[in-house]
Amino acid sequence: ALAVGHFKNALEQFQELVEKKVTQKTQERLGLYVKDDDEIDYDKFYETVQALFGPEIKDCNVKAFFRKISSNLDAKTEWCEIFGYFIVESDAISSQPIEENTVFLVSQKQQITHAGVKRRDVIKGIVKVPHLDFTVTSSQKGVLTVFNNQLAFFLIIFLQDTAWVTGCDFLTQLKRVVAVTERTVIIWDYKSKGNQSNCFVIKPMENGLLCVCTVTASDHLAKDNILMGDDGGYVNLLTVTSDDFGLKQSKAKKKSQFHVLDSKNFKIIKRKLHDDWVMKVKYISDLNCFGSCSIDSIHSFVLGDIKRLEDSMPVKEFSVPKGVNAFTFCGKSNVIVTGG
């Protein structure tokens, strides 16, 4: 354990490290940063933090902190977050009795959080499937759940992937759930009967995947197109068919099966549209095009036809108004474009 004096010194060095990273990110967004040997990437940040506070620091907590200060330069941070603890204001704590199993509160809006309690898991994606009247959710630590219209789960699977899940969606043609982690694409056959639950893991992906959505324009009954944004500024288009997943597998298997598939065997088209992380992608069926949002201050929003991912033709680029971050902007259900 660190002595009090050493711990205070470690906190001061940690604060300097955070300020240096925020300054670097600010300069990058303004186009003023020149890379050198002092550049702070995630690996260097993690090594420094571990050297300051010891091996008990977990990678997942440092990763969450690093992503927070990289995506939101004005975010309020506390040093205790790197240990997996979060401080909340006193008025954010509910006066109602604490119930460990409370999940849904429909009578009022309420933040479910307890100061000093270690974070267990968070929801990273939620998708409503209207024509089937159910909802799919994905958690950061790899739990995929299908809820019925009464908000009671009837299908659930725990993914055997050590990387964080960053989003999910529903494949309308293949009738399967798709989820992405930082290096893999997961296709879940939620219709599997009994104890059998087939998951197909497509890997490796070249960059860290941050978001996913399904293209709903396909009229092919055995094919789906999947859009994914990554931490390299690329928008990826993955095409999957029923033949890719061996729908005629033997039904004699009773245990859950995770099948690993090589990403090189799939058709993946990618195009670099941003100079920073792509935080959100969405297919807009009314416009017959896709939109992608990034924390890139120059090319923060891109709107274009799916075909533009395959060629070098230009796409529409927009800058999000000052004070509106890309994630919030793209979270809206409609996109309005004026002046053509």
C-alpha positions in Angstrom: 0.0 0.0 0.0 1.1 3.5 -0.7 2.1 5.7 2.2 0.0 8.9 2.6 2.8 11.2 1.4 3.6 9.0 -1.5 -0.1 8.7 -2.4 -0.5 12.5 -2.4 2.5 12.8 -4.7 1.1 10.1 -7.0 -2.2 12.1 -7.2 -0.3 15.2 -8.2 1.5 13.4 -11.0 -1.7 11.8 -12.1 -3.4 15.2 -12.3 -0.5 16.4 -14.4 -0.8 13.4 -16.7 -4.5 14.1 -17.2 -4.0 17.8 -17.9 -1.2 16.9 -20.4 -3.5 14.4 -22.2 -6.4 16.9 -22.4 -4.0 19.6 -23.8 -2.8 17.2 -26.4 -6.3 16.2 -27.4 -7.3 19.9 -27.6 -4.4 20.7 -29.9 -5.2 17.6 -32.1 -8.8 18.9 -32.6 -7.4 22.3 -33.5 -4.9 20.8 -35.9 -2.0 22.3 -34.0 -0.5 19.1 -32.5 2.7 17.7 -33.8 3.4 14.1 -32.8 6.6 13.5 -30.9 8.1 11.1 -28.3 6.1 12.6 -25.5 2.8 11.7 -27.2 0.4 10.1 -24.7 -1.6 7.2 -26.2 -3.5 4.6 -24.2 -0.6 2.2 -23.6 1.6 5.0 -22.2 -1.3 6.4 -20.1 -2.0 2.9 -18.6 1.7 2.2 -17.9 2.0 5.6 -16.1 -1.1 5.1 -14.0 -0.1 1.6 -13.0 3.4 2.8 -12.1 1.8 5.5 -9.9 -0.8 3.4 -8.1 0.4 -0.1 -8.4 -0.8 -3.4 -10.0 -4.2 -3.3 -8.4 -5.4 -0.8 -11.0 -7.6 -2.6 -13.5 -7.3 -2.1 -17.3 -11.1 -1.7 -17.7 -11.3 1.2 -15.2 -8.3 3.0 -16.7 -9.7 2.4 -20.2 -13.1 4.0 -19.1 -11.3 7.0 -17.7 -9.1 7.4 -20.8 -12.0 7.2 -23.1 -13.9 9.8 -21.0 -11.3 12.5 -21.1 -10.6 11.8 -24.8 -14.2 12.1 -26.0 -15.3 14.9 -23.7 -12.6 17.4 -22.8 -14.8 19.3 -20.4 -15.9 16.2 -18.5 -15.6 16.4 -14.7 -13.3 13.6 -13.5 -12.2 12.2 -10.1 -9.1 10.3 -9.4 -11.1 7.5 -7.7 -12.6 6.6 -11.1 -9.4 4.7 -12.1 -10.1 2.4 -9.1 -13.7 1.8 -10.4 -15.4 4.1 -7.9 -17.6 7.1 -8.7 -18.6 10.0 -6.6 -22.1 11.5 -7.1 -23.7 14.6 -5.6 -25.8 14.0 -2.5 -29.1 15.1 -4.2 -28.6 12.5 -6.9 -29.1 9.7 -4.3 -32.7 8.6 -4.0 -34.4 8.8 -0.7 -36.3 5.6 -1.4 -35.1 2.3 0.1 -32.2 0.6 -1.6 -33.2 -2.5 -3.4 -30.4 -4.4 -5.1 -32.7 -6.0 -7.7 -34.5 -2.8 -8.7 -34.1 -2.4 -12.5 -37.1 -0.5 -13.9 -38.7 2.6 -12.3 -41.5 3.8 -14.4 -43.3 6.2 -12.0 -40.6 8.8 -12.3 -37.2 9.5 -13.8 -34.5 8.5 -11.4 -30.7 8.0 -11.5 -29.9 4.6 -9.9 -26.5 5.0 -8.3 -24.9 4.7 -4.9 -21.8 6.7 -3.8 -18.8 4.5 -3.1 -20.3 1.4 -4.7 -18.1 -0.3 -7.3 -19.6 -0.2 -10.8 -20.7 -3.6 -12.0 -21.9 -3.2 -15.6 -23.6 -0.6 -17.8 -25.9 -0.8 -20.8 -24.1 0.1 -24.1 -26.9 -0.5 -26.6 -30.7 -0.8 -26.6 -32.8 -1.5 -29.7 -36.5 -1.8 -30.1 -37.7 -4.3 -32.7 -41.3 -3.1 -33.4 -42.5 -5.9 -35.8 -41.5 -8.6 -33.3 -42.5 -6.5 -30.2 -39.4 -7.0 -28.2 -36.3 -5.1 -27.1 -32.6 -6.1 -27.3 -30.0 -4.7 -24.9 -26.2 -5.2 -24.7 -24.1 -4.5 -21.6 -20.5 -3.4 -21.5 -19.3 -6.7 -20.0 -21.0 -8.8 -22.6 -24.6 -9.7 -21.6 -27.1 -9.7 -24.5 -30.7 -9.8 -23.4 -34.0 -9.9 -25.3 -36.9 -8.4 -23.4 -40.6 -9.0 -24.2 -43.3 -6.3 -24.3 -43.7 -6.6 -20.6 -40.1 -5.8 -20.0 -39.4 -9.3 -18.7 -36.3 -11.0 -20.3 -37.0 -14.3 -21.9 -33.6 -14.8 -23.7 -30.2 -14.0 -22.4 -26.6 -14.9 -23.2 -23.2 -14.1 -21.7 -20.5 -13.5 -24.3 -17.1 -15.1 -23.8 -15.2 -12.1 -25.0 -12.9 -10.2 -22.7 -13.2 -6.9 -24.7 -16.0 -4.4 -24.0 -19.2 -4.6 -25.9 -19.8 -1.1 -27.5 -23.2 -1.5 -29.2 -25.9 -3.8 -30.7 -28.6 -3.9 -33.3 -31.0 -6.4 -34.9 -30.6 -8.0 -38.3 -34.0 -7.7 -39.9 -33.4 -10.3 -42.7 -31.5 -13.0 -40.9 -33.5 -12.5 -37.7 -30.4 -12.3 -35.5 -28.8 -10.0 -33.0 -25.5 -8.3 -33.9 -23.2 -6.8 -31.3 -19.7 -5.4 -31.6 -16.8 -5.3 -29.2 -13.5 -3.4 -29.6 -12.1 -6.1 -31.9 -14.9 -8.5 -32.9 -18.4 -8.7 -34.4 -20.8 -11.1 -32.7 -23.9 -12.6 -34.4 -26.3 -14.2 -31.9 -29.0 -16.7 -33.0 -31.4 -15.8 -30.3 -34.0 -18.3 -31.7 -31.9 -21.3 -30.7 -34.0 -23.8 -28.8 -33.3 -25.3 -25.3 -29.8 -24.9 -24.0 -28.3 -24.5 -27.4 -27.4 -20.9 -28.2 -25.3 -20.3 -31.2 -23.0 -17.2 -31.3 -20.7 -16.5 -34.3 -17.6 -14.4 -33.5 -16.1 -12.6 -36.5 -12.5 -11.5 -35.8 -10.1 -9.9 -35.8 -11.1 -6.4 -36.8 -8.4 -3.9 -37.8 -9.5 -1.0 -35.5 -11.5 -0.8 -32.3 -15.3 -0.8 -33.1 -17.3 1.9 -31.2 -20.8 1.7 -32.7 -23.0 -0.4 -35.0 -26.3 -0.2 -36.9 -28.1 -2.2 -39.5 -28.9 -1.1 -43.0 -32.7 -1.7 -43.4 -32.8 -1.1 -47.1 -31.9 -4.7 -48.2 -34.6 -6.6 -50.0 -32.6 -9.8 -50.0 -34.2 -12.3 -47.7 -30.9 -13.9 -46.8 -28.5 -10.9 -46.5 -28.0 -8.0 -44.1 -25.6 -5.1 -44.3 -24.0 -3.8 -41.1 -22.5 -0.4 -40.6 -19.8 0.1 -37.9 -17.7 3.1 -36.8 -14.2 2.6 -35.3 -11.5 4.5 -33.4 -9.5 5.1 -36.6 -12.2 7.4 -38.2 -13.4 4.7 -40.5 -17.0 3.7 -41.4 -17.1 -0.1 -42.1 -19.7 -1.9 -44.2 -20.0 -5.7 -43.4 -22.2 -7.9 -45.5 -23.4 -11.1 -44.0 -25.6 -13.9 -45.5 -27.3 -17.0 -44.1 -24.6 -19.1 -45.8 -21.9 -17.5 -43.6 -23.3 -19.0 -40.4 -24.2 -22.5 -41.4 -27.9 -22.5 -40.6 -28.0 -26.3 -41.3 -25.9 -27.2 -38.3 -26.6 -30.4 -36.5 -29.3 -30.0 -33.8 -27.8 -32.7 -31.7 -25.6 -30.2 -29.9 -27.1 -29.2 -26.6 -24.5 -26.8 -25.1 -24.0 -23.2 -26.1 -21.7 -22.9 -29.0 -19.4 -20.0 -29.9 -18.0 -20.3 -33.4 -15.0 -18.2 -34.4 -15.0 -17.0 -38.0 -12.1 -15.3 -39.8 -12.9 -11.8 -40.8 -10.9 -12.2 -44.0 -13.6 -14.5 -45.3 -16.2 -11.7 -45.2 -16.9 -8.8 -47.5 -15.9 -5.7 -45.4 -15.7 -2.3 -47.1 -14.2 0.6 -45.2 -13.6 4.3 -45.8 -12.0 6.9 -43.7 -14.4 9.7 -43.2 -13.2 11.3 -40.0 -9.9 12.1 -38.3 -11.1 10.9 -34.9 -13.3 8.3 -33.2 -16.7 7.6 -34.9 -19.1 7.6 -32.0 -22.4 6.9 -33.8 -23.6 5.6 -37.1 -27.1 5.4 -38.3 -28.9 4.4 -41.5 -31.7 6.9 -42.4 -34.2 5.0 -44.5 -36.2 8.1 -45.4 -33.1 9.7 -47.1 -31.8 6.3 -48.3 -28.3 7.1 -46.9 -26.2 6.8 -43.7 -25.0 9.3 -41.2 -21.9 9.1 -39.1 -20.8 11.3 -36.2 -17.4 11.8 -34.8 -15.6 13.9 -32.1 -13.5 15.2 -35.0 -14.0 19.0 -34.9 -13.5 19.4 -38.7 -15.6 16.6 -40.1 -18.0 16.0 -37.3 -21.0 14.7 -39.3 -21.0 12.9 -42.6 -24.1 12.1 -44.7 -23.9 9.9 -47.7 -25.1 7.0 -49.8 -23.9 3.5 -48.9 -22.3 3.2 -52.3 -20.0 6.1 -51.4 -18.1 3.8 -49.1 -17.0 1.7 -52.1 -15.6 4.5 -54.2 -13.8 7.8 -53.9 -16.8 10.0 -54.7 -17.3 12.8 -52.1 -19.9 12.7 -49.3 -21.6 15.5 -47.5 -19.6 16.8 -44.5 -21.0 19.0 -41.8 -19.6 20.6 -38.7 -21.6 20.3 -35.5 -22.5 23.7 -34.0 -20.2 24.8 -31.1 -21.3 23.5 -27.8 -23.1 20.4 -29.3 -21.0 17.3 -29.2 -21.2 14.7 -32.0 -22.7 12.0 -29.9 -25.6 14.2 -28.8 -26.1 15.5 -32.3 -26.3 12.1 -33.9 -28.5 10.8 -31.2 -31.5 12.6 -32.7 -33.9 10.4 -34.6 -34.2 12.9 -37.6 -31.6 14.7 -39.6 -32.6 17.9 -41.3 -30.5 19.3 -44.2 -31.2 22.7 -45.6 -29.8 24.4 -48.7 -29.6 21.2 -50.7 
